[in-house]
């Protein structure tokens, strides 16, 4: 089941992020994620089965640029490769397809998962070395919104 994030999910999501350090996130990103959950969250969703959160991902909006950005995607390592990330990403794309004010969907990711987003239809726009932390490059990707 995919549902909206609630404040009671916060500690479970911090734990989920920690399970993905150092493979997909740098240790320094934990502080950024907490800040996001406290102050920058707009639309954030969790993937849950049997009351266990297995994944999460958000959307941030930039109305002046008619753009939305997929943000803070993470899947429990023991459930990776089972289609949860694809379901969460498609859920957010479908959510955005209903918003006629959004022309583009962006994702800022790393070299570690850029191929996943390519398979979802995103195209690479730019690369910035060591953007997130040393060894974690920025891969900025974009797709047209079909709204």
C-alpha positions in Angstrom: 0.0 0.0 0.0 1.2 3.5 -0.8 0.0 6.2 1.6 0.8 9.7 2.6 3.6 10.2 5.1 2.6 11.1 8.7 4.8 12.5 11.5 4.6 9.2 13.3 6.6 7.7 10.4 9.7 9.9 11.0 11.7 7.6 13.2 11.1 4.6 10.9 12.2 6.7 7.9 15.4 7.8 9.6 16.1 4.2 10.3 15.4 3.4 6.6 17.9 6.0 5.5 20.5 4.6 7.9 20.0 1.1 6.3 21.0 2.7 3.0 24.2 4.3 4.3 26.9 4.1 2.9 25.6 2.2 -0.1 23.3 4.8 -1.5 23.6 7.8 0.8 26.5 9.5 2.5 26.4 9.6 6.4 26.2 13.5 6.2 22.9 13.3 4.4 21.0 12.1 7.5 21.0 15.7 8.9 19.7 16.9 5.5 16.9 14.3 5.5 15.8 15.2 9.0 15.7 18.9 7.9 13.6 17.8 4.9 11.1 15.9 7.0 10.8 18.8 9.5 10.7 21.8 7.2 10.8 21.0 3.4 8.3 18.2 3.0 5.5 18.8 0.5 4.2 15.5 -0.8 5.8 12.4 0.7 4.7 8.8 0.4 5.5 5.6 2.1 5.2 2.1 0.8 3.9 -0.2 3.5 3.0 -3.9 3.7 1.7 -5.6 6.9 2.5 -2.3 8.9 6.1 -2.4 7.8 7.5 0.6 5.9 9.6 -0.8 3.0 10.1 2.4 1.0 9.5 6.1 0.8 9.8 9.0 -1.7 8.6 12.5 -2.1 7.8 15.3 -4.4 8.8 19.0 -4.2 7.2 21.7 -6.3 8.7 24.7 -8.1 5.6 26.4 -9.5 7.5 29.4 -11.1 9.4 26.8 -13.2 6.3 24.6 -13.7 8.5 21.8 -12.4 8.2 19.1 -9.7 11.1 17.1 -8.3 11.1 13.5 -7.2 13.0 13.5 -3.8 14.4 11.4 -1.1 13.7 7.9 -2.5 14.8 5.0 -0.4 13.9 1.3 -0.2 14.7 -1.1 2.6 17.8 -3.0 1.4 16.2 -6.4 2.1 13.3 -5.4 -0.2 15.3 -3.8 -3.0 14.8 -5.4 -6.5 11.2 -6.4 -5.8 9.5 -3.5 -7.7 8.8 -1.3 -4.7 10.9 1.6 -6.1 9.2 1.4 -9.4 5.7 1.4 -7.8 6.6 4.4 -5.7 8.1 6.3 -8.6 5.1 5.5 -10.9 2.7 6.6 -8.1 4.3 10.0 -7.9 4.5 10.4 -11.7 0.8 9.5 -11.9 0.1 12.0 -9.1 1.9 14.7 -11.1 0.2 13.7 -14.4 -3.0 15.1 -12.8 -1.4 18.5 -12.2 -1.7 20.6 -15.3 0.6 23.3 -13.8 3.6 21.0 -13.9 5.3 20.7 -17.3 8.5 18.8 -16.2 9.4 16.2 -13.6 13.0 16.3 -12.3 15.0 13.9 -10.2 18.4 14.7 -8.7 20.1 11.4 -7.9 23.5 9.8 -8.0 25.5 7.6 -10.4 24.4 4.6 -8.2 20.7 4.6 -9.3 20.6 6.8 -12.4 19.9 3.7 -14.6 16.8 3.0 -12.6 15.4 6.5 -13.5 16.4 6.1 -17.1 14.2 3.0 -17.2 11.4 5.0 -15.8 11.7 7.5 -18.7 14.0 10.2 -17.2 16.8 11.7 -19.4 20.1 12.8 -18.1 20.6 16.6 -18.1 23.9 17.1 -16.2 26.4 15.5 -13.9 28.2 17.2 -11.1 31.1 15.3 -9.4 31.0 14.9 -5.6 27.8 16.9 -5.3 26.1 15.1 -2.4 29.4 14.0 -0.7 32.7 12.6 -1.9 32.0 9.8 -4.3 28.3 10.7 -4.6 27.9 12.6 -7.9 24.8 14.5 -8.9 22.9 13.1 -11.8 20.1 15.6 -12.7 17.4 14.0 -14.9 14.2 15.2 -16.4 11.0 14.0 -18.1 8.0 15.8 -19.6 4.9 15.7 -17.5 2.0 14.2 -19.5 -0.7 16.3 -17.7 
